[in-house]
Amino acid sequence: MNWTLEVVIVPVSDIDRAKSFYADQLGFAVDHDTVISDDIRIVQLTPPGSGCSIVIGKGAVPDMAPGSLKGLQLVVNDIETAHAELSKRGVAVSEVQMMGPKSEPPLQPLDNVGFVFFADPDGNGWAVQQISARD
């Protein structure tokens, strides 16, 4: 039996600002933006190529403090390109950091150890890691 992680709730204070950040700056696809009532709105967004989405909203999502989610992680095959793209899109992203010794051939030097970090407008913390061996 497979157990797949499909959705992660990301707590935000301003749904439209967060939707714009994730869709326009990070390039996540807007799967749906559903308004059920004045008190219930659910927005689901998915990173390019991901099987797991994030949900932001109000009313039908657990009550968590905006910005309290830390340690979300995306994986890319080229951390330098990802860093350049995030910077170009106006995301305040850290410089590329190596978290451990350089990878040895046949892996790329930054595989498994190359990271950048950023936060959404509420302070939810994200990491991006290079793993090109999955291609």
C-alpha positions in Angstrom: 0.0 0.0 0.0 1.3 3.4 -0.9 0.9 6.3 1.5 1.3 9.6 -0.4 1.5 13.1 1.0 -0.9 15.1 -1.1 -1.6 18.4 0.7 0.2 20.6 3.3 -1.7 23.4 5.0 0.3 26.7 5.1 -1.0 29.2 7.6 -1.2 32.8 6.2 -2.7 36.1 7.3 -3.7 37.4 3.9 -5.0 34.8 1.4 -4.7 37.1 -1.7 -1.1 38.2 -0.8 -0.1 34.6 -0.2 -1.8 33.4 -3.4 0.1 36.0 -5.4 3.4 35.1 -3.8 3.0 31.4 -4.4 1.5 31.7 -7.9 3.3 34.8 -9.3 6.7 34.7 -7.6 7.2 30.9 -7.0 5.3 29.8 -10.1 3.0 27.4 -8.3 -0.1 26.4 -10.3 -3.4 27.6 -8.9 -5.5 24.3 -8.8 -8.6 26.0 -7.4 -9.7 29.0 -5.4 -13.0 28.1 -3.9 -15.2 30.5 -1.9 -17.9 28.6 0.0 -19.1 31.5 2.1 -17.9 34.7 3.6 -16.2 32.7 6.2 -14.8 29.8 4.1 -12.2 30.0 1.3 -9.8 27.4 0.1 -7.0 28.0 -2.3 -4.9 25.0 -3.5 -1.6 25.5 -5.3 0.9 23.0 -6.6 4.6 23.5 -7.3 5.7 22.6 -10.9 6.2 18.8 -11.2 5.0 18.1 -7.6 2.6 15.4 -6.5 1.9 17.4 -3.3 0.1 20.7 -3.1 -0.3 23.4 -0.5 -3.6 24.8 0.8 -4.1 28.3 2.1 -7.4 29.7 3.3 -9.8 30.3 6.1 -12.6 28.6 7.7 -12.1 25.0 6.5 -8.4 24.8 7.3 -6.9 24.2 10.7 -6.3 27.3 12.8 -2.5 27.8 13.0 -0.6 31.0 13.5 0.4 32.7 10.2 4.1 32.1 9.6 4.4 29.2 12.1 5.2 26.5 9.6 8.9 25.9 9.2 11.0 23.3 7.3 9.0 23.0 4.1 11.3 21.7 1.4 11.3 21.7 -2.3 13.7 19.7 -4.5 15.2 20.8 -7.8 17.8 19.4 -10.1 19.9 22.6 -10.3 20.1 24.8 -7.2 22.0 27.6 -9.0 19.2 27.9 -11.6 16.6 27.8 -8.9 18.4 30.5 -7.0 18.6 32.7 -10.1 14.9 32.1 -10.9 13.7 33.0 -7.4 15.9 36.1 -7.3 14.5 37.2 -10.8 11.0 36.7 -9.5 11.7 39.0 -6.5 11.9 36.4 -3.8 14.2 37.3 -0.9 16.3 34.1 -1.1 19.6 33.2 0.6 22.7 32.5 -1.3 23.5 28.9 -2.2 24.8 27.1 0.9 26.5 23.7 1.2 25.1 21.7 4.1 27.8 19.1 4.4 30.8 17.9 2.3 30.8 18.2 -1.5 29.2 15.3 -3.3 31.6 12.9 -5.1 31.3 11.9 -8.7 29.2 10.6 -10.4 27.0 13.1 -8.6 27.1 16.8 -9.2 29.1 18.7 -6.6 26.0 20.3 -5.0 23.8 17.2 -5.1 22.2 16.5 -1.7 24.2 19.3 -0.1 23.2 22.5 -2.0 20.4 24.5 -0.5 18.8 27.9 -0.6 16.3 29.3 1.9 13.4 31.7 1.8 10.2 32.6 3.6 6.7 33.6 2.4 5.3 37.0 3.3 4.1 35.6 6.6 7.4 34.0 7.5 6.6 30.4 6.8 10.1 28.9 6.1 11.1 27.0 3.0 14.3 25.2 1.9 15.2 24.2 -1.7 17.6 21.3 -2.1 19.5 20.1 -5.2 19.0 16.4 -6.0 19.7 15.9 -9.7 20.1 12.1 -9.3 16.3 11.7 -9.4 16.1 13.0 -13.0 
